[in-house]
Each structure stands twice: as C-alpha cells, then as structure tokens.
Amino acid sequence: MAVQKNRKTRSKRDKRRTHQKIKKPAVSMDPLTGDIHLRHHVSPDGIYRGEQVVGVEPELDDD
C-alpha cells in the first residue's frame, strides 16, 4: 500500500483539485418550439432535431 513520505503542501493539493470543479450542462434551444433542453436529448415535448420522435399523451385528471 502506498504511503506518502512527505506532507503535500496546500499549493500542490489545490493545484491538483483545480480540475474537479462542476461544469455547467450544455444546453441548446429547439429551433421550432424554442424549448431549452440538454444537448443530444429529447425535449420535454418529444421533439429531437426538429422532428417529433416521441408521442406525448395528454395527462388525465382523476377527479
């Protein structure tokens, strides 16, 4: 098992951690509807790259 011989300084530790930040998700806007969705994902309306690919059924109210 590897055990360090000398203590890492704050500077070396923080330089290593600079790449561990959270990135913003890549979003795009659908040209037909104007909906914002994740890239390479189907929009909430079921449209992908300008075509209807998933049929969205209307919600039924159970009153």
PQR file with spaces between the fields and no chain letter, atoms N, CA, C, O and H, PARSE charges and radii, in Angstrom:
ATOM       1  N    MET     1       0.842   -1.175    0.000 -0.4000 1.5000
ATOM       2  CA   MET     1       0.000    0.000    0.000 -0.0000 2.0000
ATOM       3  C    MET     1       0.886    1.237    0.000  0.5500 1.7000
ATOM       4  O    MET     1       1.855    1.314    0.755 -0.5500 1.4000
ATOM       5  N    ALA     2       0.553    2.194   -0.841 -0.4000 1.5000
ATOM       6  CA   ALA     2       1.381    3.391   -0.972 -0.0000 2.0000
ATOM       7  C    ALA     2       1.084    4.374    0.159  0.5500 1.7000
ATOM       8  O    ALA     2      -0.068    4.711    0.433 -0.5500 1.4000
ATOM       9  H    ALA     2      -0.235    2.131   -1.454  0.4000 1.0000
ATOM      10  N    VAL     3       2.150    4.818    0.801 -0.4000 1.5000
ATOM      11  CA   VAL     3       2.043    5.797    1.868 -0.0000 2.0000
ATOM      12  C    VAL     3       3.018    6.919    1.542  0.5500 1.7000
ATOM      13  O    VAL     3       4.186    6.663    1.249 -0.5500 1.4000
ATOM      14  H    VAL     3       3.086    4.544    0.578  0.4000 1.0000
ATOM      15  N    GLN     4       2.547    8.153    1.590 -0.4000 1.5000
ATOM      16  CA   GLN     4       3.422    9.266    1.237 -0.0000 2.0000
ATOM      17  C    GLN     4       4.505    9.461    2.281  0.5500 1.7000
ATOM      18  O    GLN     4       4.283    9.258    3.475 -0.5500 1.4000
ATOM      19  H    GLN     4       1.598    8.360    1.828  0.4000 1.0000
ATOM      20  N    LYS     5       5.674    9.856    1.816 -0.4000 1.5000
ATOM      21  CA   LYS     5       6.800   10.051    2.715 -0.0000 2.0000
ATOM      22  C    LYS     5       6.799   11.443    3.320  0.5500 1.7000
ATOM      23  O    LYS     5       7.130   11.621    4.492 -0.5500 1.4000
ATOM      24  H    LYS     5       5.854   10.021    0.846  0.4000 1.0000
ATOM      25  N    ASN     6       6.424   12.432    2.514 -0.4000 1.5000
ATOM      26  CA   ASN     6       6.402   13.817    2.983 -0.0000 2.0000
ATOM      27  C    ASN     6       5.012   14.401    2.786  0.5500 1.7000
ATOM      28  O    ASN     6       4.254   13.976    1.913 -0.5500 1.4000
ATOM      29  H    ASN     6       6.155   12.288    1.562  0.4000 1.0000
ATOM      30  N    ARG     7       4.700   15.376    3.610 -0.4000 1.5000
ATOM      31  CA   ARG     7       3.393   16.027    3.554 -0.0000 2.0000
ATOM      32  C    ARG     7       3.262   16.884    2.294  0.5500 1.7000
ATOM      33  O    ARG     7       4.199   17.590    1.919 -0.5500 1.4000
ATOM      34  H    ARG     7       5.316   15.721    4.319  0.4000 1.0000
ATOM      35  N    LYS     8       2.088   16.819    1.636 -0.4000 1.5000
ATOM      36  CA   LYS     8       1.811   17.667    0.468 -0.0000 2.0000
ATOM      37  C    LYS     8       1.483   19.073    0.951  0.5500 1.7000
ATOM      38  O    LYS     8       0.756   19.240    1.930 -0.5500 1.4000
ATOM      39  H    LYS     8       1.327   16.246    1.941  0.4000 1.0000
ATOM      40  N    THR     9       2.010   20.075    0.276 -0.4000 1.5000
ATOM      41  CA   THR     9       1.716   21.452    0.646 -0.0000 2.0000
ATOM      42  C    THR     9       0.316   21.836    0.165  0.5500 1.7000
ATOM      43  O    THR     9      -0.263   21.168   -0.692 -0.5500 1.4000
ATOM      44  H    THR     9       2.600   19.940   -0.520  0.4000 1.0000
ATOM      45  N    ARG    10      -0.218   22.919    0.728 -0.4000 1.5000
ATOM      46  CA   ARG    10      -1.533   23.407    0.314 -0.0000 2.0000
ATOM      47  C    ARG    10      -1.532   23.766   -1.167  0.5500 1.7000
ATOM      48  O    ARG    10      -2.516   23.537   -1.871 -0.5500 1.4000
ATOM      49  H    ARG    10       0.252   23.462    1.425  0.4000 1.0000
ATOM      50  N    SER    11      -0.440   24.322   -1.626 -0.4000 1.5000
ATOM      51  CA   SER    11      -0.340   24.745   -3.018 -0.0000 2.0000
ATOM      52  C    SER    11      -0.434   23.547   -3.967  0.5500 1.7000
ATOM      53  O    SER    11      -1.192   23.587   -4.936 -0.5500 1.4000
ATOM      54  H    SER    11       0.360   24.508   -1.055  0.4000 1.0000
ATOM      55  N    LYS    12       0.311   22.510   -3.704 -0.4000 1.5000
ATOM      56  CA   LYS    12       0.274   21.315   -4.557 -0.0000 2.0000
ATOM      57  C    LYS    12      -1.097   20.648   -4.510  0.5500 1.7000
ATOM      58  O    LYS    12      -1.608   20.193   -5.533 -0.5500 1.4000
ATOM      59  H    LYS    12       0.928   22.478   -2.917  0.4000 1.0000
ATOM      60  N    ARG    13      -1.685   20.593   -3.325 -0.4000 1.5000
ATOM      61  CA   ARG    13      -3.008   19.982   -3.170 -0.0000 2.0000
ATOM      62  C    ARG    13      -4.050   20.757   -3.966  0.5500 1.7000
ATOM      63  O    ARG    13      -4.864   20.162   -4.673 -0.5500 1.4000
ATOM      64  H    ARG    13      -1.269   20.963   -2.494  0.4000 1.0000
ATOM      65  N    ASP    14      -4.029   22.084   -3.853 -0.4000 1.5000
ATOM      66  CA   ASP    14      -5.027   22.902   -4.527 -0.0000 2.0000
ATOM      67  C    ASP    14      -4.835   22.909   -6.040  0.5500 1.7000
ATOM      68  O    ASP    14      -5.814   22.984   -6.782 -0.5500 1.4000
ATOM      69  H    ASP    14      -3.368   22.568   -3.279  0.4000 1.0000
ATOM      70  N    LYS    15      -3.601   22.834   -6.503 -0.4000 1.5000
ATOM      71  CA   LYS    15      -3.363   22.755   -7.947 -0.0000 2.0000
ATOM      72  C    LYS    15      -3.952   21.462   -8.519  0.5500 1.7000
ATOM      73  O    LYS    15      -4.471   21.462   -9.636 -0.5500 1.4000
ATOM      74  H    LYS    15      -2.806   22.774   -5.900  0.4000 1.0000
ATOM      75  N    ARG    16      -3.878   20.392   -7.783 -0.4000 1.5000
ATOM      76  CA   ARG    16      -4.433   19.119   -8.225 -0.0000 2.0000
ATOM      77  C    ARG    16      -5.963   19.186   -8.271  0.5500 1.7000
ATOM      78  O    ARG    16      -6.589   18.568   -9.132 -0.5500 1.4000
ATOM      79  H    ARG    16      -3.456   20.392   -6.876  0.4000 1.0000
ATOM      80  N    ARG    17      -6.551   19.927   -7.358 -0.4000 1.5000
ATOM      81  CA   ARG    17      -8.012   19.989   -7.260 -0.0000 2.0000
ATOM      82  C    ARG    17      -8.657   21.004   -8.208  0.5500 1.7000
ATOM      83  O    ARG    17      -9.884   21.093   -8.254 -0.5500 1.4000
ATOM      84  H    ARG    17      -6.042   20.430   -6.659  0.4000 1.0000
ATOM      85  N    THR    18      -7.872   21.765   -8.960 -0.4000 1.5000
ATOM      86  CA   THR    18      -8.448   22.797   -9.826 -0.0000 2.0000
ATOM      87  C    THR    18      -9.339   22.202  -10.906  0.5500 1.7000
ATOM      88  O    THR    18     -10.240   22.890  -11.387 -0.5500 1.4000
ATOM      89  H    THR    18      -6.875   21.693   -8.923  0.4000 1.0000
ATOM      90  N    HIS    19      -9.129   20.972  -11.301 -0.4000 1.5000
ATOM      91  CA   HIS    19      -9.893   20.365  -12.385 -0.0000 2.0000
ATOM      92  C    HIS    19     -11.140   19.648  -11.888  0.5500 1.7000
ATOM      93  O    HIS    19     -11.857   19.054  -12.693 -0.5500 1.4000
ATOM      94  H    HIS    19      -8.397   20.413  -10.910  0.4000 1.0000
ATOM      95  N    GLN    20     -11.423   19.684  -10.595 -0.4000 1.5000
ATOM      96  CA   GLN    20     -12.554   18.952  -10.039 -0.0000 2.0000
ATOM      97  C    GLN    20     -13.793   19.825   -9.889  0.5500 1.7000
ATOM      98  O    GLN    20     -14.700   19.474   -9.134 -0.5500 1.4000
ATOM      99  H    GLN    20     -10.841   20.167   -9.941  0.4000 1.0000
ATOM     100  N    LYS    21     -13.852   20.948  -10.588 -0.4000 1.5000
ATOM     101  CA   LYS    21     -14.991   21.841  -10.454 -0.0000 2.0000
ATOM     102  C    LYS    21     -16.189   21.301  -11.241  0.5500 1.7000
ATOM     103  O    LYS    21     -16.030   20.490  -12.153 -0.5500 1.4000
ATOM     104  H    LYS    21     -13.115   21.233  -11.202  0.4000 1.0000
ATOM     105  N    ILE    22     -17.364   21.752  -10.883 -0.4000 1.5000
ATOM     106  CA   ILE    22     -18.587   21.341  -11.553 -0.0000 2.0000
ATOM     107  C    ILE    22     -18.776   22.194  -12.792  0.5500 1.7000
ATOM     108  O    ILE    22     -18.661   23.418  -12.740 -0.5500 1.4000
ATOM     109  H    ILE    22     -17.493   22.411  -10.141  0.4000 1.0000
ATOM     110  N    LYS    23     -19.068   21.535  -13.915 -0.4000 1.5000
ATOM     111  CA   LYS    23     -19.275   22.259  -15.161 -0.0000 2.0000
ATOM     112  C    LYS    23     -20.764   22.469  -15.395  0.5500 1.7000
ATOM     113  O    LYS    23     -21.590   21.673  -14.949 -0.5500 1.4000
ATOM     114  H    LYS    23     -19.161   20.540  -13.958  0.4000 1.0000
ATOM     115  N    LYS    24     -21.100   23.541  -16.093 -0.4000 1.5000
ATOM     116  CA   LYS    24     -22.484   23.802  -16.447 -0.0000 2.0000
ATOM     117  C    LYS    24     -22.909   22.826  -17.541  0.5500 1.7000
ATOM     118  O    LYS    24     -22.105   22.501  -18.415 -0.5500 1.4000
ATOM     119  H    LYS    24     -20.429   24.188  -16.455  0.4000 1.0000
ATOM     120  N    PRO    25     -24.151   22.354  -17.514 -0.5600 1.5000
ATOM     121  CA   PRO    25     -24.596   21.448  -18.564  0.2800 2.0000
ATOM     122  C    PRO    25     -24.720   22.178  -19.901  0.5500 1.7000
ATOM     123  O    PRO    25     -25.089   23.352  -19.949 -0.5500 1.4000
ATOM     124  N    ALA    26     -24.409   21.469  -20.980 -0.4000 1.5000
ATOM     125  CA   ALA    26     -24.522   22.051  -22.317 -0.0000 2.0000
ATOM     126  C    ALA    26     -25.986   21.993  -22.743  0.5500 1.7000
ATOM     127  O    ALA    26     -26.542   20.909  -22.920 -0.5500 1.4000
ATOM     128  H    ALA    26     -24.110   20.516  -20.941  0.4000 1.0000
ATOM     129  N    VAL    27     -26.600   23.146  -22.906 -0.4000 1.5000
ATOM     130  CA   VAL    27     -28.000   23.200  -23.299 -0.0000 2.0000
ATOM     131  C    VAL    27     -28.115   23.837  -24.675  0.5500 1.7000
ATOM     132  O    VAL    27     -27.247   24.601  -25.095 -0.5500 1.4000
ATOM     133  H    VAL    27     -26.148   24.026  -22.762  0.4000 1.0000
ATOM     134  N    SER    28     -29.196   23.512  -25.368 -0.4000 1.5000
ATOM     135  CA   SER    28     -29.457   24.123  -26.661 -0.0000 2.0000
ATOM     136  C    SER    28     -30.940   24.442  -26.756  0.5500 1.7000
ATOM     137  O    SER    28     -31.753   23.937  -25.982 -0.5500 1.4000
ATOM     138  H    SER    28     -29.901   22.891  -25.026  0.4000 1.0000
ATOM     139  N    MET    29     -31.276   25.292  -27.725 -0.4000 1.5000
ATOM     140  CA   MET    29     -32.658   25.701  -27.904 -0.0000 2.0000
ATOM     141  C    MET    29     -33.201   25.078  -29.182  0.5500 1.7000
ATOM     142  O    MET    29     -32.556   25.139  -30.228 -0.5500 1.4000
ATOM     143  H    MET    29     -30.615   25.702  -28.354  0.4000 1.0000
ATOM     144  N    ASP    30     -34.387   24.480  -29.100 -0.4000 1.5000
ATOM     145  CA   ASP    30     -35.019   23.871  -30.258 -0.0000 2.0000
ATOM     146  C    ASP    30     -35.470   24.973  -31.213  0.5500 1.7000
ATOM     147  O    ASP    30     -36.133   25.915  -30.777 -0.5500 1.4000
ATOM     148  H    ASP    30     -34.911   24.430  -28.250  0.4000 1.0000
ATOM     149  N    PRO    31     -35.132   24.885  -32.510 -0.5600 1.5000
ATOM     150  CA   PRO    31     -35.483   25.972  -33.431  0.2800 2.0000
ATOM     151  C    PRO    31     -36.982   26.090  -33.700  0.5500 1.7000
ATOM     152  O    PRO    31     -37.463   27.177  -34.019 -0.5500 1.4000
ATOM     153  N    LEU    32     -37.729   24.991  -33.578 -0.4000 1.5000
ATOM     154  CA   LEU    32     -39.161   25.042  -33.860 -0.0000 2.0000
ATOM     155  C    LEU    32     -39.966   25.594  -32.692  0.5500 1.7000
ATOM     156  O    LEU    32     -40.764   26.516  -32.861 -0.5500 1.4000
ATOM     157  H    LEU    32     -37.338   24.108  -33.319  0.4000 1.0000
ATOM     158  N    THR    33     -39.755   25.029  -31.510 -0.4000 1.5000
ATOM     159  CA   THR    33     -40.576   25.383  -30.363 -0.0000 2.0000
ATOM     160  C    THR    33     -39.923   26.404  -29.442  0.5500 1.7000
ATOM     161  O    THR    33     -40.618   27.091  -28.694 -0.5500 1.4000
ATOM     162  H    THR    33     -39.107   24.280  -31.373  0.4000 1.0000
ATOM     163  N    GLY    34     -38.598   26.513  -29.486 -0.4000 1.5000
ATOM     164  CA   GLY    34     -37.900   27.438  -28.603 -0.0000 2.0000
ATOM     165  C    GLY    34     -37.664   26.871  -27.226  0.5500 1.7000
ATOM     166  O    GLY    34     -37.255   27.605  -26.326 -0.5500 1.4000
ATOM     167  H    GLY    34     -38.034   25.954  -30.094  0.4000 1.0000
ATOM     168  N    ASP    35     -37.912   25.566  -27.026 -0.4000 1.5000
ATOM     169  CA   ASP    35     -37.667   24.929  -25.738 -0.0000 2.0000
ATOM     170  C    ASP    35     -36.178   24.749  -25.512  0.5500 1.7000
ATOM     171  O    ASP    35     -35.432   24.458  -26.446 -0.5500 1.4000
ATOM     172  H    ASP    35     -38.244   24.970  -27.757  0.4000 1.0000
ATOM     173  N    ILE    36     -35.750   24.922  -24.276 -0.4000 1.5000
ATOM     174  CA   ILE    36     -34.360   24.698  -23.918 -0.0000 2.0000
ATOM     175  C    ILE    36     -34.255   23.288  -23.355  0.5500 1.7000
ATOM     176  O    ILE    36     -35.029   22.899  -22.480 -0.5500 1.4000
ATOM     177  H    ILE    36     -36.357   25.158  -23.517  0.4000 1.0000
ATOM     178  N    HIS    37     -33.273   22.512  -23.874 -0.4000 1.5000
ATOM     179  CA   HIS    37     -33.104   21.131  -23.432 -0.0000 2.0000
ATOM     180  C    HIS    37     -31.622   20.777  -23.464  0.5500 1.7000
ATOM     181  O    HIS    37     -30.817   21.512  -24.036 -0.5500 1.4000
ATOM     182  H    HIS    37     -32.644   22.828  -24.584  0.4000 1.0000
ATOM     183  N    LEU    38     -31.265   19.658  -22.852 -0.4000 1.5000
ATOM     184  CA   LEU    38     -29.891   19.201  -22.875 -0.0000 2.0000
ATOM     185  C    LEU    38     -29.500   18.802  -24.290  0.5500 1.7000
ATOM     186  O    LEU    38     -30.330   18.302  -25.049 -0.5500 1.4000
ATOM     187  H    LEU    38     -31.919   19.061  -22.387  0.4000 1.0000
ATOM     188  N    ARG    39     -28.258   19.018  -24.642 -0.4000 1.5000
ATOM     189  CA   ARG    39     -27.783   18.657  -25.975 -0.0000 2.0000
ATOM     190  C    ARG    39     -27.898   17.150  -26.171  0.5500 1.7000
ATOM     191  O    ARG    39     -27.636   16.382  -25.245 -0.5500 1.4000
ATOM     192  H    ARG    39     -27.583   19.425  -24.025  0.4000 1.0000
ATOM     193  N    HIS    40     -28.284   16.725  -27.363 -0.4000 1.5000
ATOM     194  CA   HIS    40     -28.406   15.321  -27.744 -0.0000 2.0000
ATOM     195  C    HIS    40     -29.444   14.583  -26.900  0.5500 1.7000
ATOM     196  O    HIS    40     -29.349   13.369  -26.723 -0.5500 1.4000
ATOM     197  H    HIS    40     -28.496   17.349  -28.115  0.4000 1.0000
ATOM     198  N    HIS    41     -30.422   15.302  -26.385 -0.4000 1.5000
ATOM     199  CA   HIS    41     -31.519   14.713  -25.632 -0.0000 2.0000
ATOM     200  C    HIS    41     -32.840   15.189  -26.238  0.5500 1.7000
ATOM     201  O    HIS    41     -32.899   16.231  -26.890 -0.5500 1.4000
ATOM     202  H    HIS    41     -30.500   16.289  -26.529  0.4000 1.0000
ATOM     203  N    VAL    42     -33.870   14.428  -26.016 -0.4000 1.5000
ATOM     204  CA   VAL    42     -35.200   14.793  -26.493 -0.0000 2.0000
ATOM     205  C    VAL    42     -35.759   15.891  -25.588  0.5500 1.7000
ATOM     206  O    VAL    42     -35.589   15.841  -24.370 -0.5500 1.4000
ATOM     207  H    VAL    42     -33.822   13.582  -25.485  0.4000 1.0000
ATOM     208  N    SER    43     -36.420   16.877  -26.181 -0.4000 1.5000
ATOM     209  CA   SER    43     -37.015   17.957  -25.398 -0.0000 2.0000
ATOM     210  C    SER    43     -38.244   17.427  -24.655  0.5500 1.7000
ATOM     211  O    SER    43     -38.729   16.342  -24.975 -0.5500 1.4000
ATOM     212  H    SER    43     -36.558   16.917  -27.171  0.4000 1.0000
ATOM     213  N    PRO    44     -38.750   18.162  -23.682 -0.5600 1.5000
ATOM     214  CA   PRO    44     -39.936   17.701  -22.940  0.2800 2.0000
ATOM     215  C    PRO    44     -41.162   17.475  -23.821  0.5500 1.7000
ATOM     216  O    PRO    44     -42.055   16.713  -23.450 -0.5500 1.4000
ATOM     217  N    ASP    45     -41.216   18.131  -24.987 -0.4000 1.5000
ATOM     218  CA   ASP    45     -42.343   17.946  -25.898 -0.0000 2.0000
ATOM     219  C    ASP    45     -42.185   16.725  -26.780  0.5500 1.7000
ATOM     220  O    ASP    45     -43.107   16.397  -27.528 -0.5500 1.4000
ATOM     221  H    ASP    45     -40.491   18.750  -25.288  0.4000 1.0000
ATOM     222  N    GLY    46     -41.045   16.031  -26.724 -0.4000 1.5000
ATOM     223  CA   GLY    46     -40.816   14.847  -27.543 -0.0000 2.0000
ATOM     224  C    GLY    46     -40.208   15.169  -28.889  0.5500 1.7000
ATOM     225  O    GLY    46     -40.293   14.357  -29.809 -0.5500 1.4000
ATOM     226  H    GLY    46     -40.296   16.297  -26.117  0.4000 1.0000
ATOM     227  N    ILE    47     -39.596   16.333  -29.029 -0.4000 1.5000
ATOM     228  CA   ILE    47     -39.004   16.741  -30.301 -0.0000 2.0000
ATOM     229  C    ILE    47     -37.487   16.638  -30.197  0.5500 1.7000
ATOM     230  O    ILE    47     -36.885   17.079  -29.218 -0.5500 1.4000
ATOM     231  H    ILE    47     -39.526   16.993  -28.281  0.4000 1.0000
ATOM     232  N    TYR    48     -36.871   16.038  -31.243 -0.4000 1.5000
ATOM     233  CA   TYR    48     -35.423   15.916  -31.312 -0.0000 2.0000
ATOM     234  C    TYR    48     -34.974   16.339  -32.698  0.5500 1.7000
ATOM     235  O    TYR    48     -35.421   15.766  -33.692 -0.5500 1.4000
ATOM     236  H    TYR    48     -37.360   15.680  -32.039  0.4000 1.0000
ATOM     237  N    ARG    49     -34.105   17.324  -32.783 -0.4000 1.5000
ATOM     238  CA   ARG    49     -33.570   17.865  -34.029 -0.0000 2.0000
ATOM     239  C    ARG    49     -34.672   18.256  -35.004  0.5500 1.7000
ATOM     240  O    ARG    49     -34.558   18.011  -36.205 -0.5500 1.4000
ATOM     241  H    ARG    49     -33.743   17.790  -31.975  0.4000 1.0000
ATOM     242  N    GLY    50     -35.735   18.860  -34.492 -0.4000 1.5000
ATOM     243  CA   GLY    50     -36.793   19.382  -35.328 -0.0000 2.0000
ATOM     244  C    GLY    50     -37.842   18.369  -35.738  0.5500 1.7000
ATOM     245  O    GLY    50     -38.735   18.711  -36.513 -0.5500 1.4000
ATOM     246  H    GLY    50     -35.828   19.059  -33.517  0.4000 1.0000
ATOM     247  N    GLU    51     -37.777   17.143  -35.255 -0.4000 1.5000
ATOM     248  CA   GLU    51     -38.749   16.108  -35.611 -0.0000 2.0000
ATOM     249  C    GLU    51     -39.414   15.560  -34.351  0.5500 1.7000
ATOM     250  O    GLU    51     -38.775   15.435  -33.306 -0.5500 1.4000
ATOM     251  H    GLU    51     -37.052   16.865  -34.625  0.4000 1.0000
ATOM     252  N    GLN    52     -40.696   15.236  -34.458 -0.4000 1.5000
ATOM     253  CA   GLN    52     -41.431   14.619  -33.349 -0.0000 2.0000
ATOM     254  C    GLN    52     -41.032   13.151  -33.290  0.5500 1.7000
ATOM     255  O    GLN    52     -41.361   12.392  -34.202 -0.5500 1.4000
ATOM     256  H    GLN    52     -41.215   15.338  -35.307  0.4000 1.0000
ATOM     257  N    VAL    53     -40.332   12.735  -32.241 -0.4000 1.5000
ATOM     258  CA   VAL    53     -39.864   11.358  -32.141 -0.0000 2.0000
ATOM     259  C    VAL    53     -40.587   10.576  -31.053  0.5500 1.7000
ATOM     260  O    VAL    53     -40.604    9.346  -31.085 -0.5500 1.4000
ATOM     261  H    VAL    53     -40.065   13.352  -31.500  0.4000 1.0000
ATOM     262  N    VAL    54     -41.183   11.270  -30.095 -0.4000 1.5000
ATOM     263  CA   VAL    54     -41.893   10.604  -29.010 -0.0000 2.0000
ATOM     264  C    VAL    54     -43.281   11.209  -28.919  0.5500 1.7000
ATOM     265  O    VAL    54     -43.440   12.427  -28.834 -0.5500 1.4000
ATOM     266  H    VAL    54     -41.170   12.270  -30.070  0.4000 1.0000
ATOM     267  N    GLY    55     -44.282   10.340  -28.939 -0.4000 1.5000
ATOM     268  CA   GLY    55     -45.652   10.829  -28.788 -0.0000 2.0000
ATOM     269  C    GLY    55     -45.939   11.125  -27.335  0.5500 1.7000
ATOM     270  O    GLY    55     -45.778   10.260  -26.474 -0.5500 1.4000
ATOM     271  H    GLY    55     -44.153    9.351  -29.008  0.4000 1.0000
ATOM     272  N    VAL    56     -46.358   12.329  -27.060 -0.4000 1.5000
ATOM     273  CA   VAL    56     -46.670   12.729  -25.691 -0.0000 2.0000
ATOM     274  C    VAL    56     -48.177   12.642  -25.514  0.5500 1.7000
ATOM     275  O    VAL    56     -48.939   13.299  -26.224 -0.5500 1.4000
ATOM     276  H    VAL    56     -46.489   13.032  -27.759  0.4000 1.0000
ATOM     277  N    GLU    57     -48.596   11.822  -24.557 -0.4000 1.5000
ATOM     278  CA   GLU    57     -50.030   11.658  -24.298 -0.0000 2.0000
ATOM     279  C    GLU    57     -50.498   12.751  -23.336  0.5500 1.7000
ATOM     280  O    GLU    57     -49.762   13.128  -22.425 -0.5500 1.4000
ATOM     281  H    GLU    57     -47.977   11.288  -23.980  0.4000 1.0000
ATOM     282  N    PRO    58     -51.713   13.259  -23.533 -0.5600 1.5000
ATOM     283  CA   PRO    58     -52.215   14.275  -22.601  0.2800 2.0000
ATOM     284  C    PRO    58     -52.465   13.669  -21.221  0.5500 1.7000
ATOM     285  O    PRO    58     -52.831   12.499  -21.101 -0.5500 1.4000
ATOM     286  N    GLU    59     -52.264   14.475  -20.188 -0.4000 1.5000
ATOM     287  CA   GLU    59     -52.462   13.995  -18.825 -0.0000 2.0000
ATOM     288  C    GLU    59     -53.951   13.889  -18.536  0.5500 1.7000
ATOM     289  O    GLU    59     -54.732   14.747  -18.947 -0.5500 1.4000
ATOM     290  H    GLU    59     -51.967   15.425  -20.285  0.4000 1.0000
ATOM     291  N    LEU    60     -54.342   12.835  -17.828 -0.4000 1.5000
ATOM     292  CA   LEU    60     -55.732   12.618  -17.446 -0.0000 2.0000
ATOM     293  C    LEU    60     -55.932   13.089  -16.018  0.5500 1.7000
ATOM     294  O    LEU    60     -55.134   12.769  -15.136 -0.5500 1.4000
ATOM     295  H    LEU    60     -53.707   12.138  -17.494  0.4000 1.0000
ATOM     296  N    ASP    61     -56.988   13.842  -15.787 -0.4000 1.5000
ATOM     297  CA   ASP    61     -57.298   14.296  -14.440 -0.0000 2.0000
ATOM     298  C    ASP    61     -58.180   13.258  -13.764  0.5500 1.7000
ATOM     299  O    ASP    61     -59.215   12.867  -14.303 -0.5500 1.4000
ATOM     300  H    ASP    61     -57.636   14.102  -16.503  0.4000 1.0000
ATOM     301  N    ASP    62     -57.769   12.816  -12.586 -0.4000 1.5000
ATOM     302  CA   ASP    62     -58.548   11.853  -11.801 -0.0000 2.0000
ATOM     303  C    ASP    62     -59.288   12.608  -10.711  0.5500 1.7000
ATOM     304  O    ASP    62     -58.831   12.670   -9.569 -0.5500 1.4000
ATOM     305  H    ASP    62     -56.928   13.133  -12.148  0.4000 1.0000
ATOM     306  N    ASP    63     -60.424   13.175  -11.060 -0.4000 1.5000
ATOM     307  CA   ASP    63     -61.219   13.913  -10.078 -0.0000 2.0000
ATOM     308  C    ASP    63     -62.378   13.111   -9.582  0.5500 1.7000
ATOM     309  O    ASP    63     -63.148   13.588   -8.749 -0.5500 1.4000
ATOM     310  H    ASP    63     -60.796   13.124  -11.987  0.4000 1.0000
